[in-house]
Amino acid sequence: MKKIKYITMLFAFLAINGLIAQEDSIDLFSVPLSNPNNPGKLVVDQIAGSIKVEAYEGKEVVIKASFGSKKQHYKDDSKEKPGMKRISSTSLNIGAEEKDNVVRVINEQWNRITNLEIKVPRNFSLKLSTVNDGNIFVTGVNGEMEISNVNGEITLEGVSGSASTDTVNGDIKVNFKSITTDANMAFSSLNGDVDITFPSSLKADVKAKSDMGEIYTDFDMAVSANQPEVSDNRSSGTYKVKIEQWVRGKINGGGPEMLFKTFNGDVYIKSK
């Protein structure tokens, strides 16, 4: 039977109120892996706060956090009764679940900003997402990375493997130490720059687009002419031809597809 390890921490608010006010980082827990000599995966999906993931030479997933103020919501003061006082929540609830080397961080504090600091073994894949009040920063990890942010930046520094990143309001910056040579990748922002640095040995089919900005590269890229896209629906009386705005090209003879897209920002495809 498969084992599922579940670790939960319930903190008394009064005991750590001073730490929360100062936004100091608190050691939460370490999560052991079922197979510590094999690669693993970290999954984090939260509403408010930053996520910082750093690779290290250990065998466990180590989780720390700092806590910001509670999110303010509309309050109907008419519901307050004379002679009675409101009692606020007095706990912080964060858990983690491990199964088959997949560690899921469970953050049930939907109304409080939680900034997570997590150390993972170097060979680890990541699936990270946050929505408000935070950026995502990853350093030194080797694996498949799926990173999503809504209102914040994404930065991957000194990583290896492959990545798919998207954000709505924020820049994306990735610096690859090495890449998985046959992996497709995608980097997309709505309002922000997309700045990606690859090893000079990169072989790729590039597909890039910026509606309100420019596209730059220092690779020797063979750019293809845009071909008209035909939509033939003459059976219903329509025949449409358009030339798409994507820039397409090949780097070092071509390879897996690398997609770079932003609406309001610039795209940088860099070599090192």
WORA-V648688 format. One record per residue. N is the residue number from 1. PHI is phi as a letter, one per 40 degrees, with the letter a starting at -180 (none if undefined). PSI is psi as a letter, one per 30 degrees, with the letter a starting at -180 (* if undefined). D_CENTER is the distance of its C-alpha to the mean C-alpha in Angstrom with 2 decimals. Layout:
[[N:PHI:PSI:D_CENTER] [N:PHI:PSI:D_CENTER]]
This chain:
[[1:none:k:32.51] [2:c:k:28.80] [3:c:k:27.94] [4:b:k:25.18] [5:c:k:24.68] [6:b:k:23.66] [7:b:k:23.48] [8:b:k:23.57] [9:b:k:24.30] [10:b:j:26.30] [11:c:k:27.13] [12:c:k:30.17] [13:c:e:29.24] [14:c:e:32.46] [15:c:e:32.03] [16:b:g:28.82] [17:d:e:29.32] [18:c:e:30.02] [19:c:e:26.82] [20:c:e:24.78] [21:c:e:26.72] [22:c:f:26.01] [23:f:h:22.30] [24:c:l:23.09] [25:c:k:20.87] [26:b:k:22.35] [27:c:k:22.40] [28:c:d:21.61] [29:a:l:22.07] [30:b:k:21.64] [31:b:j:21.00] [32:c:l:23.18] [33:c:l:22.35] [34:c:e:24.81] [35:b:i:25.06] [36:c:f:24.10] [37:c:f:25.21] [38:b:l:22.84] [39:c:l:19.13] [40:b:a:16.91] [41:a:k:13.59] [42:b:k:11.47] [43:b:k:10.23] [44:b:k:9.12] [45:b:j:9.41] [46:b:l:10.90] [47:c:e:12.59] [48:b:k:13.25] [49:h:l:12.18] [50:c:l:10.00] [51:b:k:8.25] [52:b:k:9.77] [53:b:k:10.16] [54:b:k:13.27] [55:c:k:15.33] [56:a:l:18.98] [57:c:g:22.14] [58:c:a:22.56] [59:b:f:22.60] [60:b:l:20.93] [61:c:j:17.65] [62:b:k:18.43] [63:b:k:16.97] [64:b:l:17.91] [65:a:l:17.29] [66:b:l:18.77] [67:b:k:19.65] [68:c:a:20.19] [69:c:l:22.74] [70:c:k:22.98] [71:c:k:21.91] [72:c:k:25.10] [73:b:l:26.27] [74:c:k:29.52] [75:b:k:32.37] [76:c:j:35.75] [77:c:f:38.24] [78:c:f:41.04] [79:c:f:39.97] [80:c:k:40.87] [81:b:k:44.27] [82:d:k:46.95] [83:g:g:47.44] [84:b:l:44.04] [85:b:k:40.90] [86:c:k:37.24] [87:b:j:35.67] [88:c:l:31.96] [89:c:k:29.63] [90:b:g:30.20] [91:a:l:27.41] [92:b:k:23.77] [93:b:j:22.41] [94:b:k:19.52] [95:b:l:19.77] [96:a:k:18.46] [97:b:k:19.62] [98:b:k:20.13] [99:a:k:21.60] [100:f:h:22.16] [101:g:g:19.70] [102:b:j:16.81] [103:b:k:15.85] [104:b:k:14.58] [105:c:k:14.25] [106:b:j:16.13] [107:b:j:16.10] [108:c:g:19.02] [109:c:i:19.25] [110:c:f:18.33] [111:b:g:20.60] [112:b:k:19.62] [113:c:k:16.88] [114:b:j:15.44] [115:c:j:13.78] [116:c:k:12.82] [117:b:j:13.69] [118:b:k:13.49] [119:b:k:15.39] [120:b:l:15.25] [121:d:l:17.79] [122:d:e:17.16] [123:c:i:17.13] [124:a:k:14.20] [125:c:l:11.64] [126:b:k:8.24] [127:b:j:6.81] [128:b:k:4.49] [129:a:k:5.00] [130:a:l:7.34] [131:b:e:10.09] [132:b:l:12.48] [133:g:h:13.72] [134:a:l:10.87] [135:b:l:8.50] [136:b:k:5.72] [137:b:k:7.90] [138:b:k:8.54] [139:b:k:12.15] [140:g:g:14.61] [141:c:k:12.98] [142:b:j:14.70] [143:i:a:13.42] [144:c:k:11.52] [145:b:k:7.74] [146:b:j:6.02] [147:b:k:2.39] [148:b:k:3.82] [149:b:l:5.71] [150:b:e:9.49] [151:b:i:11.42] [152:i:l:9.82] [153:c:l:8.77] [154:b:k:6.14] [155:b:k:8.37] [156:b:j:8.93] [157:b:k:12.60] [158:g:h:15.18] [159:c:l:13.15] [160:b:l:15.01] [161:h:b:14.72] [162:a:l:12.69] [163:a:k:9.36] [164:b:j:8.37] [165:b:k:6.11] [166:a:k:7.29] [167:a:l:8.19] [168:c:e:11.70] [169:b:i:12.93] [170:i:l:11.51] [171:c:l:11.72] [172:b:k:9.64] [173:b:k:11.24] [174:b:k:11.24] [175:b:j:14.31] [176:c:k:15.19] [177:c:e:17.94] [178:a:l:18.72] [179:b:l:17.51] [180:c:j:18.43] [181:c:f:21.27] [182:b:g:21.43] [183:c:k:17.82] [184:c:k:16.86] [185:b:l:13.67] [186:a:k:12.31] [187:b:j:10.80] [188:b:k:11.46] [189:b:l:11.95] [190:c:e:14.81] [191:b:i:15.83] [192:i:l:14.75] [193:c:l:15.39] [194:b:j:13.75] [195:b:j:14.88] [196:b:k:14.60] [197:b:k:17.05] [198:b:l:18.43] [199:c:k:21.44] [200:c:f:24.64] [201:c:g:25.44] [202:d:k:22.77] [203:b:k:24.35] [204:a:k:22.66] [205:c:j:23.51] [206:c:k:21.78] [207:b:j:21.15] [208:b:k:20.25] [209:a:k:20.83] [210:b:j:20.93] [211:c:e:23.09] [212:b:g:23.84] [213:b:a:23.19] [214:b:l:24.01] [215:b:k:22.81] [216:b:k:23.61] [217:a:l:23.84] [218:b:g:25.98] [219:c:l:26.08] [220:c:i:29.36] [221:b:k:28.06] [222:c:j:30.60] [223:c:k:29.85] [224:c:k:31.14] [225:c:k:33.15] [226:c:k:31.69] [227:c:k:33.66] [228:d:k:34.75] [229:c:k:33.01] [230:b:k:35.76] [231:b:j:35.67] [232:b:j:39.09] [233:b:h:40.05] [234:c:f:43.70] [235:c:f:44.74] [236:b:g:43.55] [237:g:g:44.75] [238:b:k:41.63] [239:a:j:40.73] [240:b:k:37.73] [241:b:k:36.85] [242:a:l:33.97] [243:b:j:32.39] [244:c:l:28.61] [245:c:g:26.80] [246:c:k:24.52] [247:c:k:25.29] [248:b:k:25.71] [249:a:l:26.72] [250:b:k:26.96] [251:b:k:26.11] [252:f:h:28.49] [253:g:f:29.98] [254:g:l:26.92] [255:i:b:24.64] [256:c:l:21.55] [257:c:k:20.03] [258:b:j:17.49] [259:b:k:16.46] [260:b:k:15.72] [261:a:k:16.00] [262:a:l:16.29] [263:c:e:18.92] [264:b:i:19.63] [265:i:a:18.84] [266:b:l:19.62] [267:b:k:18.33] [268:b:k:18.98] [269:b:j:19.30] [270:b:l:20.59] [271:b:k:22.59] [272:b:*:23.22]]
